[in-house]
Amino acid sequence: MSNAIIYLIPTVLAEDAAETVPPYVISAIQRCEVFFVENERTARRWLKKVWKEMVIDNYSWFTIHKAEEEVTAPFRKALSEGKKIGIISEAGCPGIADPGQHLVAVAQAAGAKVVPLVGPSSILLSLMASGMNGQDFRFRGYLPIDAQQRSKMIRAMEQEAIREGCTQLFIETPYRNNALVKDILSVCQPGTSFCIASEITSAQEYIVTRTVREWKEKGVPDLHKKPVMFLIGKRN
């Protein structure tokens, strides 16, 4: 059994929305001795913003982005030393569509205490605001890049949404957002509900649910290079 404590530290979804992270998260940050982060530069900048007195160089830093296996050894060492460890993803909540789950699994296997902290999750916030089924939903992550496979996946998600009432949530690389929307509007049935949740928690937040038919009639905003969560569901 390890005496270490792992804090899963949420971060902001938008840089100008520091108020979306509860004060008790800062208290947890102040207890940490070592940090495993998705992006060290942005994590350092954010921590310094919420805790101005923090001396950044007093802490050990390890990057987990696309290299979680490589940081397993120093993470195990920190566990064995009983450290208070902070895990920070690039935006939102660690382990939920963001790096961190591998290290959390290692911590659980070692018997360490894992403390999830409340913060903004684009998945939950978009679902809350969409008006779609919040009791039965699936997060699909990124859809296939191949056009045929992507269209096939969109049809499958729509069929499940209509058949079972299961809300489908997914994301895309920001520079391909507009192309994805075009595919959805061409593939899905006119009566299917489609929600676009863009730049959540920012001053430019845009969360709108319409049918595919209504989107075609009223037009779609330019989503190029914006963080967006997409949802497909059965119209109530």
BELHUWO-V450479 format. One record per pair of residues at least 24 apart in sequence whose C-alpha atoms are under 7 Angstrom apart, sorted by sequence separation. I is the first residue (numbers start at 1). GAP is how many residues later the second one is. D is the distance in Angstrom with one decimal. If there is no record, write none. Layout:
# BELHUWO-V450479
((I GAP D) (I GAP D))
This chain:
# BELHUWO-V450479
((39 24 6.3) (188 24 7.0) (34 25 5.5) (35 25 6.2) (36 25 6.0) (37 25 6.2) (38 25 5.5) (33 26 6.0) (34 26 4.9) (35 26 5.1) (36 26 4.7) (37 26 5.1) (38 26 5.0) (39 26 6.8) (93 26 6.7) (34 27 6.2) (35 27 6.3) (36 27 5.8) (37 27 5.7) (38 27 4.5) (92 27 6.8) (185 27 5.9) (199 27 6.5) (36 28 6.3) (92 28 5.5) (93 28 6.1) (142 28 6.0) (198 28 6.7) (199 28 5.4) (92 29 5.1) (137 29 4.9) (138 29 6.3) (139 29 6.2) (140 29 6.0) (141 29 4.9) (142 29 5.2) (198 29 5.8) (199 29 6.3) (92 30 6.9) (136 30 5.0) (137 30 4.4) (138 30 5.2) (139 30 4.7) (140 30 5.0) (141 30 5.6) (142 30 5.5) (154 30 6.8) (158 30 6.9) (198 30 4.3) (72 31 6.9) (136 31 6.4) (137 31 5.9) (138 31 6.1) (139 31 5.8) (197 31 5.5) (198 31 6.4) (133 32 6.9) (151 32 6.9) (155 32 6.8) (196 32 6.9) (197 32 5.1) (133 33 6.6) (155 33 6.7) (196 33 6.3) (197 33 6.3) (65 34 6.4) (68 34 6.5) (133 34 5.7) (196 34 5.1) (64 35 6.9) (132 35 6.5) (195 35 5.8) (196 35 6.7) (151 36 6.8) (195 36 4.9) (194 37 5.7) (195 37 6.4) (194 38 4.7) (193 39 5.7) (194 39 6.5) (193 40 5.1) (192 41 6.4) (193 41 5.8) (192 42 5.8) (193 42 5.3) (192 43 6.1) (178 44 6.9) (178 45 5.9) (177 46 5.9) (178 46 6.1) (177 47 5.9) (175 49 5.2) (33 50 6.4) (34 50 6.8) (35 50 5.8) (36 50 6.2) (37 50 5.7) (38 50 6.4) (174 50 6.0) (175 50 4.7) (33 51 5.4) (34 51 5.1) (35 51 4.7) (36 51 4.9) (37 51 4.7) (38 51 4.9) (39 51 6.2) (174 51 4.2) (32 52 4.8) (33 52 6.1) (34 52 6.3) (35 52 5.9) (36 52 6.4) (37 52 5.8) (38 52 5.6) (174 52 5.4) (31 53 6.8) (32 53 5.4) (174 53 6.0) (32 54 5.9) (29 57 7.0) (171 57 6.5) (171 58 5.2) (170 59 6.1) (171 59 6.0) (169 60 7.0) (170 60 5.3) (38 61 6.6) (169 61 5.6) (170 61 6.5) (169 62 4.5) (168 63 5.4) (169 63 6.7) (167 64 6.8) (168 64 5.1) (130 65 6.2) (167 65 5.9) (168 65 6.3) (167 66 4.7) (166 67 6.7) (165 68 6.8) (165 69 5.7) (126 71 5.8) (162 71 7.0) (161 72 5.2) (162 72 5.1) (161 73 5.6) (158 74 6.7) (4 75 5.3) (2 77 6.1) (9 77 6.4) (2 78 6.2) (4 78 3.9) (5 78 6.6) (6 78 6.0) (7 78 6.1) (8 78 6.1) (9 78 5.8) (10 78 6.5) (13 78 5.2) (122 78 6.7) (129 78 7.0) (130 78 7.0) (3 79 4.7) (4 79 4.9) (5 79 4.8) (6 79 4.7) (7 79 4.8) (8 79 5.1) (9 79 5.3) (12 79 5.8) (13 79 5.7) (130 79 5.9) (2 80 6.3) (4 80 5.6) (5 80 6.1) (6 80 5.9) (7 80 6.2) (8 80 6.6) (11 80 5.4) (12 80 5.9) (11 81 5.1) (10 82 5.4) (11 82 6.7) (10 83 4.6) (9 84 6.9) (10 84 6.6) (9 85 6.8) (8 86 6.0) (25 92 6.6) (22 97 6.8) (21 98 5.2) (20 99 6.7) (21 99 6.9) (20 100 6.4) (132 101 6.3) (126 103 6.8) (5 107 6.1) (6 107 6.2) (7 107 6.2) (8 107 6.1) (10 107 6.5) (13 107 6.8) (2 108 5.9) (4 108 5.5) (5 108 4.9) (6 108 4.8) (7 108 4.9) (8 108 4.8) (9 108 5.9) (10 108 6.8) (11 108 6.8) (12 108 6.6) (1 109 5.8) (2 109 5.6) (3 109 6.0) (4 109 6.5) (5 109 6.0) (6 109 5.9) (7 109 6.2) (8 109 5.8) (10 109 5.1) (1 110 4.8) (2 110 4.8) (1 111 6.5) (17 184 6.3) (17 185 6.2) (16 186 6.5) (13 187 6.8) (14 187 6.2) (13 188 6.7) (14 188 5.3))
